[in-house]
């Protein structure tokens, strides 16, 4: 975590770091909802195993309402998702 704290400390204030582990294949977890006036920056990564992360625009007045994107993050591909809220 020290690397990310150093990398992001000059860009954003880190308010929360969450670590979780799921031992069951096919587990569905979490909903990351961003709302004004203070949406959070999120850095999502997977260190072991794999996750399929899905982003959906649920803001009704948005021109991209209902559109979605998905990403596979794994310990093997080392991809991270940085969501700027």
C-alpha positions as CSV (number, residue, x, y, z in Angstrom):
1,X,0.0,0.0,0.0
2,X,2.9,2.4,0.6
3,X,3.5,2.6,-3.2
4,X,-0.1,3.7,-3.8
5,X,-0.1,6.1,-0.9
6,X,3.0,7.8,-2.3
7,X,1.7,7.8,-5.9
8,X,-1.7,9.2,-5.0
9,X,-0.9,11.5,-2.1
10,X,0.1,14.4,-4.3
11,X,-3.1,14.0,-6.4
12,X,-5.9,13.1,-4.0
13,X,-6.5,12.8,-0.3
14,X,-6.8,9.1,0.6
15,X,-9.7,8.8,3.0
16,X,-10.3,5.1,3.0
17,X,-8.5,1.9,2.1
18,X,-10.6,-1.3,2.0
19,X,-9.3,-4.8,1.7
20,X,-11.5,-7.8,1.2
21,X,-11.2,-11.5,0.5
22,X,-13.8,-13.9,-1.0
23,X,-13.2,-17.6,-0.8
24,X,-16.2,-18.7,-2.9
25,X,-16.1,-18.7,-6.7
26,X,-18.8,-16.6,-8.3
27,X,-19.3,-14.3,-5.3
28,X,-21.1,-11.1,-6.1
29,X,-20.0,-8.2,-4.0
30,X,-20.5,-4.5,-3.5
31,X,-22.1,-1.6,-5.3
32,X,-20.0,1.6,-5.7
33,X,-22.3,4.5,-6.1
34,X,-21.0,8.0,-6.7
35,X,-23.2,11.0,-5.8
36,X,-22.7,14.7,-5.7
37,X,-21.6,16.8,-3.9
38,X,-18.6,14.7,-2.9
39,X,-18.0,11.7,-5.0
40,X,-14.8,9.6,-4.1
41,X,-11.9,8.6,-6.3
42,X,-11.6,4.8,-6.3
43,X,-8.6,2.6,-7.1
44,X,-9.7,-1.0,-7.6
45,X,-7.3,-3.8,-8.0
46,X,-7.1,-7.6,-7.4
47,X,-3.9,-9.1,-6.1
48,X,-4.8,-12.8,-6.3
49,X,-7.5,-14.6,-8.2
50,X,-9.7,-12.5,-10.5
51,X,-12.6,-10.1,-10.5
52,X,-15.0,-8.9,-13.2
53,X,-15.7,-5.2,-12.4
54,X,-18.7,-3.6,-14.0
55,X,-19.5,0.1,-14.3
56,X,-23.0,1.4,-15.2
57,X,-24.1,5.0,-15.7
58,X,-27.2,5.3,-13.5
59,X,-27.5,9.1,-13.7
60,X,-30.9,9.6,-15.5
61,X,-29.9,13.0,-17.0
62,X,-26.6,11.7,-18.4
63,X,-26.2,11.3,-22.1
64,X,-24.6,7.9,-21.4
65,X,-27.4,6.7,-19.1
66,X,-27.7,3.0,-19.1
67,X,-24.3,2.4,-20.8
68,X,-21.9,0.1,-19.2
69,X,-18.3,-1.1,-19.3
70,X,-16.6,-4.1,-17.8
71,X,-13.1,-5.0,-16.8
72,X,-11.3,-8.1,-15.7
73,X,-8.8,-7.4,-13.0
74,X,-6.5,-10.1,-11.7
75,X,-3.3,-10.8,-9.9
76,X,-1.9,-12.2,-13.1
77,X,-2.8,-9.3,-15.5
78,X,-2.0,-6.6,-12.8
79,X,-4.6,-4.2,-14.2
80,X,-6.1,-1.5,-12.0
81,X,-9.1,0.6,-12.4
82,X,-9.0,4.2,-11.3
83,X,-12.4,5.8,-11.1
84,X,-12.4,9.6,-10.7
85,X,-16.0,9.8,-9.6
